[in-house]
Amino acid sequence: MQLILHYDETYREVKYGNMGLPDIDSKMLMGINVTPIAALLYTPVLIRFFGTKWMMFLAVGIYALFVSTNYWERYYTLVPSAVALGMAIVPLWASMGNYITRMAQKYHEYSHYKEQDGQEPRQRPPRGSHAPYLLVFQAIFYSFFHLSFACAQLPMIYFLNHYLYDLNHTLYNVQSCGTNSHGILSGFNKTVLRTLPRSRNLIVVESVLMAVAFLAMLLVLGLCGAAYRPTEEIDLRSVGWGNIFQLPFKHVRDYRLRHLVPFFIYSGFEVLFACTGIALGYGVCSVGLERLAYLLVAYGLGASSASFLGLLGLWLPRPVPLVAGAGVHLLLTFVLFFWAPMPRVLQHSWILYVAAALWGVGSALNKTGLSTLLGILYEDKERQDFIFTIYHWWQAVAIFTVYLGSSLPMKAKLAVLLVTLVAAAVSYLRMEQKLRRGVAPRQPRIPRPQHKVRGYRYLEEDNSDESDAEGEHGDGAEEEAPPAGPRPGPEPAGLGRRPCPYEQALGGDGPEEQ
């Protein structure tokens, strides 16, 4: 909605004059698409530093900050908030994937081990036993997430559509659509608004969006529990910040991740193609801007309902949902490669809605299948944030590639999409074949937590704060030799140690004084 308002020449000249709004919009898009490229460097550090829940809360807060800049649209508000939004995309999705996986594991442990006697040692769940719960959790989450594509169009349907010209005006100079088109909406009219919306109405719409953003923050804060126990959080941070920085790169040794990288890239390609290729290159180009919202609603509803198809993994072999989603997209890509709808013709509009809904079905199977697969392959809680960071970073790289190639012909975009999809499916099936043969993956070792105790030493014989030299050679000349002769009674524990700083402050010499 923001880009449509800024696209209209009359709206820019009347409301902003010579402020250079098109240049600001291009820098905003650059900030949102380019900044996530560096996310692999800082995402694991931020998640370990803040914790999974608080990282989600802060990232949603940055989204709310971006929405709030619409109250005062200037260069110094729009561009910095867009850069901050780009920085928050990968941490939000990495912490979200990690959080859902952890909740499924904890719910599985609670359901199966809550009646275990507290006197017995707690049993560790068998590996892979949480997979059914993870399938259900991911299906529910992605059903609500894809429903947001439909809910996001409500401001367009109930507000902005009343101000738009019809297709005969906006598509007057458009000559080709679909597979024959070049770039994004070549020849589209520069004026799309019949009348300019009142500032008061815009403030009302932006206030509703801000209320939803704050509600999301409150839901994360009030309803989401901690993903780890406090001691686990300390252990995750205590492996060393240098190791946390390096471990995402070291996980590239794992052949499972290398085989899934093409699917990660395609996952980013297909979402952008749904929003720009199908919705704009095929939809708006032929049936007008006033039907853009309904196309995205069809995509969102199709994806939301098809997210529950991921539950077929409870009965079918694991590759079936993911390969089925790839098959749906492969068929649609072939059809779109040879279809060029005519501009300003509404007879084929039902085909566009069916294509958008079916593309949503493939997207749902893709997203649900990949997130579930990663949660099953990497169920160790020490690795999950690294794995989901790698997944969503490759998605960000794919989105950046689409941003760079936005001016390419539609045939070139479809060809890249087709090649990436085939390579992703073949690489994934090759990975499953290796797993069936029992090829062991090469995973980097997670360092043991190194707890640094600052302050007074513990009054115990086993001094965990001593160095290796102290443990082998004692304290040297400063330690007094024990007096000769028998000592009555049992020898007190820790007799040969130096007095701790607390005892020195009291003026005593430790146990020897007794």
Beta strands, then each sheet from edge to edge (+ up, - down):
end
